[in-house]
Amino acid sequence: QVRLVESGGGLAQPGGSLRLSCGASGVIFGMNDVNFMGWYRQASGKQREMVAGISIGGTEYASSVKGRFYLSRNMGENTMNLQMNSLKPEDTAVYYCKVVSRVSGSAVWGQGTQVTVSS
């Protein structure tokens, strides 16, 4: 019954910005409720990779997005957000949010949102 829904994807030009949001039902984006929360992406023909995530050990980013992407939570809205700046064509992918619930111990994925970076 935990559900995640991504939004905010779309088309951006190189150097532009997008803000992705993940809304949740049945779970709160806090460490009392989840063991992990974060964003992954999968480009066409490529393996899915973690972009940014929060665990008890802190926040980590893929080397390809460090300094450009920023993961945050809005506790009032119960959303997990990914601010993406200085976008590159290589950032084109389907972006997914993911949590590992402390209640169920299982991973839950959103349906994904397409991000396309092109001039």
mmCIF file of the C-alpha atoms, coordinates in Angstrom:
data_MODEL
# 
_entry.id   MODEL 
# 
loop_
_atom_site.group_PDB 
_atom_site.id 
_atom_site.type_symbol 
_atom_site.label_atom_id 
_atom_site.label_alt_id 
_atom_site.label_comp_id 
_atom_site.label_asym_id 
_atom_site.label_entity_id 
_atom_site.label_seq_id 
_atom_site.pdbx_PDB_ins_code 
_atom_site.Cartn_x 
_atom_site.Cartn_y 
_atom_site.Cartn_z 
_atom_site.occupancy 
_atom_site.B_iso_or_equiv 
_atom_site.pdbx_formal_charge 
_atom_site.auth_seq_id 
_atom_site.auth_comp_id 
_atom_site.auth_asym_id 
_atom_site.auth_atom_id 
_atom_site.pdbx_PDB_model_num 
ATOM 1   C CA . GLN A 1 1   ? 0.000  0.000  0.000   1.00 0.00 ? 1   GLN A CA 1 
ATOM 2   C CA . VAL A 1 2   ? 3.040  2.268  -0.139  1.00 0.00 ? 2   VAL A CA 1 
ATOM 3   C CA . ARG A 1 3   ? 2.875  4.243  -3.360  1.00 0.00 ? 3   ARG A CA 1 
ATOM 4   C CA . LEU A 1 4   ? 5.304  6.705  -4.909  1.00 0.00 ? 4   LEU A CA 1 
ATOM 5   C CA . VAL A 1 5   ? 4.483  9.070  -7.761  1.00 0.00 ? 5   VAL A CA 1 
ATOM 6   C CA . GLU A 1 6   ? 7.097  11.152 -9.581  1.00 0.00 ? 6   GLU A CA 1 
ATOM 7   C CA . SER A 1 7   ? 6.389  14.443 -11.290 1.00 0.00 ? 7   SER A CA 1 
ATOM 8   C CA . GLY A 1 8   ? 8.274  17.345 -12.826 1.00 0.00 ? 8   GLY A CA 1 
ATOM 9   C CA . GLY A 1 9   ? 9.946  15.628 -15.729 1.00 0.00 ? 9   GLY A CA 1 
ATOM 10  C CA . GLY A 1 10  ? 9.966  17.063 -19.203 1.00 0.00 ? 10  GLY A CA 1 
ATOM 11  C CA . LEU A 1 11  ? 12.172 18.742 -21.755 1.00 0.00 ? 11  LEU A CA 1 
ATOM 12  C CA . ALA A 1 12  ? 15.051 21.026 -20.825 1.00 0.00 ? 12  ALA A CA 1 
ATOM 13  C CA . GLN A 1 13  ? 17.848 22.625 -22.787 1.00 0.00 ? 13  GLN A CA 1 
ATOM 14  C CA . PRO A 1 14  ? 21.498 21.959 -21.969 1.00 0.00 ? 14  PRO A CA 1 
ATOM 15  C CA . GLY A 1 15  ? 22.487 24.179 -19.074 1.00 0.00 ? 15  GLY A CA 1 
ATOM 16  C CA . GLY A 1 16  ? 18.905 24.426 -17.888 1.00 0.00 ? 16  GLY A CA 1 
ATOM 17  C CA . SER A 1 17  ? 17.226 23.162 -14.745 1.00 0.00 ? 17  SER A CA 1 
ATOM 18  C CA . LEU A 1 18  ? 14.391 20.891 -13.737 1.00 0.00 ? 18  LEU A CA 1 
ATOM 19  C CA . ARG A 1 19  ? 12.949 20.012 -10.358 1.00 0.00 ? 19  ARG A CA 1 
ATOM 20  C CA . LEU A 1 20  ? 11.572 16.533 -9.809  1.00 0.00 ? 20  LEU A CA 1 
ATOM 21  C CA . SER A 1 21  ? 9.221  15.680 -6.987  1.00 0.00 ? 21  SER A CA 1 
ATOM 22  C CA . CYS A 1 22  ? 8.227  12.353 -5.486  1.00 0.00 ? 22  CYS A CA 1 
ATOM 23  C CA . GLY A 1 23  ? 4.986  12.242 -3.540  1.00 0.00 ? 23  GLY A CA 1 
ATOM 24  C CA . ALA A 1 24  ? 4.242  9.370  -1.204  1.00 0.00 ? 24  ALA A CA 1 
ATOM 25  C CA . SER A 1 25  ? 1.226  7.588  0.195   1.00 0.00 ? 25  SER A CA 1 
ATOM 26  C CA . GLY A 1 26  ? 1.555  5.146  3.048   1.00 0.00 ? 26  GLY A CA 1 
ATOM 27  C CA . VAL A 1 27  ? 5.054  6.259  4.042   1.00 0.00 ? 27  VAL A CA 1 
ATOM 28  C CA . ILE A 1 28  ? 6.733  9.350  5.434   1.00 0.00 ? 28  ILE A CA 1 
ATOM 29  C CA . PHE A 1 29  ? 10.072 10.558 4.086   1.00 0.00 ? 29  PHE A CA 1 
ATOM 30  C CA . GLY A 1 30  ? 11.820 10.305 7.423   1.00 0.00 ? 30  GLY A CA 1 
ATOM 31  C CA . MET A 1 31  ? 14.381 7.907  8.806   1.00 0.00 ? 31  MET A CA 1 
ATOM 32  C CA . ASN A 1 32  ? 11.869 6.602  11.340  1.00 0.00 ? 32  ASN A CA 1 
ATOM 33  C CA . ASP A 1 33  ? 9.805  5.290  8.416   1.00 0.00 ? 33  ASP A CA 1 
ATOM 34  C CA . VAL A 1 34  ? 12.366 4.367  5.755   1.00 0.00 ? 34  VAL A CA 1 
ATOM 35  C CA . ASN A 1 35  ? 15.871 2.954  5.699   1.00 0.00 ? 35  ASN A CA 1 
ATOM 36  C CA . PHE A 1 36  ? 16.628 4.545  2.345   1.00 0.00 ? 36  PHE A CA 1 
ATOM 37  C CA . MET A 1 37  ? 15.143 7.154  0.059   1.00 0.00 ? 37  MET A CA 1 
ATOM 38  C CA . GLY A 1 38  ? 16.520 8.399  -3.198  1.00 0.00 ? 38  GLY A CA 1 
ATOM 39  C CA . TRP A 1 39  ? 16.437 8.890  -6.932  1.00 0.00 ? 39  TRP A CA 1 
ATOM 40  C CA . TYR A 1 40  ? 17.604 6.560  -9.673  1.00 0.00 ? 40  TYR A CA 1 
ATOM 41  C CA . ARG A 1 41  ? 17.710 6.962  -13.425 1.00 0.00 ? 41  ARG A CA 1 
ATOM 42  C CA . GLN A 1 42  ? 17.817 4.663  -16.402 1.00 0.00 ? 42  GLN A CA 1 
ATOM 43  C CA . ALA A 1 43  ? 18.852 5.871  -19.820 1.00 0.00 ? 43  ALA A CA 1 
ATOM 44  C CA . SER A 1 44  ? 17.762 3.998  -22.913 1.00 0.00 ? 44  SER A CA 1 
ATOM 45  C CA . GLY A 1 45  ? 19.855 0.880  -23.297 1.00 0.00 ? 45  GLY A CA 1 
ATOM 46  C CA . LYS A 1 46  ? 21.698 1.536  -20.027 1.00 0.00 ? 46  LYS A CA 1 
ATOM 47  C CA . GLN A 1 47  ? 21.649 0.077  -16.528 1.00 0.00 ? 47  GLN A CA 1 
ATOM 48  C CA . ARG A 1 48  ? 19.658 1.768  -13.828 1.00 0.00 ? 48  ARG A CA 1 
ATOM 49  C CA . GLU A 1 49  ? 21.896 3.793  -11.525 1.00 0.00 ? 49  GLU A CA 1 
ATOM 50  C CA . MET A 1 50  ? 21.495 5.662  -8.274  1.00 0.00 ? 50  MET A CA 1 
ATOM 51  C CA . VAL A 1 51  ? 21.613 9.411  -8.716  1.00 0.00 ? 51  VAL A CA 1 
ATOM 52  C CA . ALA A 1 52  ? 21.198 10.548 -5.115  1.00 0.00 ? 52  ALA A CA 1 
ATOM 53  C CA . GLY A 1 53  ? 20.124 8.893  -1.905  1.00 0.00 ? 53  GLY A CA 1 
ATOM 54  C CA . ILE A 1 54  ? 19.716 9.359  1.827   1.00 0.00 ? 54  ILE A CA 1 
ATOM 55  C CA . SER A 1 55  ? 20.392 6.642  4.364   1.00 0.00 ? 55  SER A CA 1 
ATOM 56  C CA . ILE A 1 56  ? 21.468 6.566  7.980   1.00 0.00 ? 56  ILE A CA 1 
ATOM 57  C CA . GLY A 1 57  ? 25.002 7.183  6.736   1.00 0.00 ? 57  GLY A CA 1 
ATOM 58  C CA . GLY A 1 58  ? 24.055 10.477 5.134   1.00 0.00 ? 58  GLY A CA 1 
ATOM 59  C CA . THR A 1 59  ? 23.450 11.788 1.637   1.00 0.00 ? 59  THR A CA 1 
ATOM 60  C CA . GLU A 1 60  ? 25.403 10.595 -1.363  1.00 0.00 ? 60  GLU A CA 1 
ATOM 61  C CA . TYR A 1 61  ? 25.455 11.482 -5.042  1.00 0.00 ? 61  TYR A CA 1 
ATOM 62  C CA . ALA A 1 62  ? 26.670 9.799  -8.164  1.00 0.00 ? 62  ALA A CA 1 
ATOM 63  C CA . SER A 1 63  ? 29.948 11.321 -9.287  1.00 0.00 ? 63  SER A CA 1 
ATOM 64  C CA . SER A 1 64  ? 28.370 12.370 -12.579 1.00 0.00 ? 64  SER A CA 1 
ATOM 65  C CA . VAL A 1 65  ? 25.894 14.687 -10.835 1.00 0.00 ? 65  VAL A CA 1 
ATOM 66  C CA . LYS A 1 66  ? 27.882 16.002 -7.861  1.00 0.00 ? 66  LYS A CA 1 
ATOM 67  C CA . GLY A 1 67  ? 27.689 19.760 -7.674  1.00 0.00 ? 67  GLY A CA 1 
ATOM 68  C CA . ARG A 1 68  ? 24.756 19.872 -10.095 1.00 0.00 ? 68  ARG A CA 1 
ATOM 69  C CA . PHE A 1 69  ? 21.960 17.841 -8.497  1.00 0.00 ? 69  PHE A CA 1 
ATOM 70  C CA . TYR A 1 70  ? 20.605 18.338 -4.986  1.00 0.00 ? 70  TYR A CA 1 
ATOM 71  C CA . LEU A 1 71  ? 18.357 16.006 -3.002  1.00 0.00 ? 71  LEU A CA 1 
ATOM 72  C CA . SER A 1 72  ? 15.982 17.441 -0.434  1.00 0.00 ? 72  SER A CA 1 
ATOM 73  C CA . ARG A 1 73  ? 12.819 16.700 1.476   1.00 0.00 ? 73  ARG A CA 1 
ATOM 74  C CA . ASN A 1 74  ? 9.823  18.878 2.168   1.00 0.00 ? 74  ASN A CA 1 
ATOM 75  C CA . MET A 1 75  ? 8.415  17.397 5.342   1.00 0.00 ? 75  MET A CA 1 
ATOM 76  C CA . GLY A 1 76  ? 5.314  19.590 5.288   1.00 0.00 ? 76  GLY A CA 1 
ATOM 77  C CA . GLU A 1 77  ? 4.379  18.270 1.847   1.00 0.00 ? 77  GLU A CA 1 
ATOM 78  C CA . ASN A 1 78  ? 5.881  14.814 2.445   1.00 0.00 ? 78  ASN A CA 1 
ATOM 79  C CA . THR A 1 79  ? 7.783  15.009 -0.813  1.00 0.00 ? 79  THR A CA 1 
ATOM 80  C CA . MET A 1 80  ? 11.289 14.084 -1.842  1.00 0.00 ? 80  MET A CA 1 
ATOM 81  C CA . ASN A 1 81  ? 12.728 16.427 -4.439  1.00 0.00 ? 81  ASN A CA 1 
ATOM 82  C CA . LEU A 1 82  ? 15.627 16.427 -6.857  1.00 0.00 ? 82  LEU A CA 1 
ATOM 83  C CA . GLN A 1 83  ? 16.819 19.811 -8.072  1.00 0.00 ? 83  GLN A CA 1 
ATOM 84  C CA . MET A 1 84  ? 18.756 19.314 -11.297 1.00 0.00 ? 84  MET A CA 1 
ATOM 85  C CA . ASN A 1 85  ? 20.926 22.180 -12.509 1.00 0.00 ? 85  ASN A CA 1 
ATOM 86  C CA . SER A 1 86  ? 23.375 22.612 -15.374 1.00 0.00 ? 86  SER A CA 1 
ATOM 87  C CA . LEU A 1 87  ? 21.674 19.797 -17.225 1.00 0.00 ? 87  LEU A CA 1 
ATOM 88  C CA . LYS A 1 88  ? 23.553 17.868 -19.867 1.00 0.00 ? 88  LYS A CA 1 
ATOM 89  C CA . PRO A 1 89  ? 22.257 15.676 -22.692 1.00 0.00 ? 89  PRO A CA 1 
ATOM 90  C CA . GLU A 1 90  ? 23.786 12.749 -20.800 1.00 0.00 ? 90  GLU A CA 1 
ATOM 91  C CA . ASP A 1 91  ? 21.221 13.341 -18.051 1.00 0.00 ? 91  ASP A CA 1 
ATOM 92  C CA . THR A 1 92  ? 18.455 12.187 -20.390 1.00 0.00 ? 92  THR A CA 1 
ATOM 93  C CA . ALA A 1 93  ? 16.767 9.209  -18.735 1.00 0.00 ? 93  ALA A CA 1 
ATOM 94  C CA . VAL A 1 94  ? 13.700 7.986  -16.941 1.00 0.00 ? 94  VAL A CA 1 
ATOM 95  C CA . TYR A 1 95  ? 14.023 9.044  -13.314 1.00 0.00 ? 95  TYR A CA 1 
ATOM 96  C CA . TYR A 1 96  ? 12.577 6.921  -10.522 1.00 0.00 ? 96  TYR A CA 1 
ATOM 97  C CA . CYS A 1 97  ? 12.123 7.526  -6.827  1.00 0.00 ? 97  CYS A CA 1 
ATOM 98  C CA . LYS A 1 98  ? 12.647 4.683  -4.397  1.00 0.00 ? 98  LYS A CA 1 
ATOM 99  C CA . VAL A 1 99  ? 12.221 3.973  -0.712  1.00 0.00 ? 99  VAL A CA 1 
ATOM 100 C CA . VAL A 1 100 ? 13.034 1.000  1.452   1.00 0.00 ? 100 VAL A CA 1 
ATOM 101 C CA . SER A 1 101 ? 10.313 0.853  4.065   1.00 0.00 ? 101 SER A CA 1 
ATOM 102 C CA . ARG A 1 102 ? 11.145 0.061  7.675   1.00 0.00 ? 102 ARG A CA 1 
ATOM 103 C CA . VAL A 1 103 ? 7.627  -1.306 8.070   1.00 0.00 ? 103 VAL A CA 1 
ATOM 104 C CA . SER A 1 104 ? 7.728  -3.885 5.281   1.00 0.00 ? 104 SER A CA 1 
ATOM 105 C CA . GLY A 1 105 ? 11.467 -4.114 4.718   1.00 0.00 ? 105 GLY A CA 1 
ATOM 106 C CA . SER A 1 106 ? 10.833 -3.995 0.980   1.00 0.00 ? 106 SER A CA 1 
ATOM 107 C CA . ALA A 1 107 ? 11.792 -1.562 -1.736  1.00 0.00 ? 107 ALA A CA 1 
ATOM 108 C CA . VAL A 1 108 ? 9.074  0.468  -3.418  1.00 0.00 ? 108 VAL A CA 1 
ATOM 109 C CA . TRP A 1 109 ? 9.533  2.252  -6.729  1.00 0.00 ? 109 TRP A CA 1 
ATOM 110 C CA . GLY A 1 110 ? 7.604  4.971  -8.452  1.00 0.00 ? 110 GLY A CA 1 
ATOM 111 C CA . GLN A 1 111 ? 6.506  4.646  -12.055 1.00 0.00 ? 111 GLN A CA 1 
ATOM 112 C CA . GLY A 1 112 ? 9.195  6.965  -13.384 1.00 0.00 ? 112 GLY A CA 1 
ATOM 113 C CA . THR A 1 113 ? 9.215  10.330 -15.120 1.00 0.00 ? 113 THR A CA 1 
ATOM 114 C CA . GLN A 1 114 ? 10.992 11.116 -18.373 1.00 0.00 ? 114 GLN A CA 1 
ATOM 115 C CA . VAL A 1 115 ? 13.688 13.783 -18.436 1.00 0.00 ? 115 VAL A CA 1 
ATOM 116 C CA . THR A 1 116 ? 14.989 14.829 -21.844 1.00 0.00 ? 116 THR A CA 1 
ATOM 117 C CA . VAL A 1 117 ? 17.849 17.303 -22.231 1.00 0.00 ? 117 VAL A CA 1 
ATOM 118 C CA . SER A 1 118 ? 18.246 18.483 -25.792 1.00 0.00 ? 118 SER A CA 1 
ATOM 119 C CA . SER A 1 119 ? 18.705 21.653 -27.781 1.00 0.00 ? 119 SER A CA 1 
# 
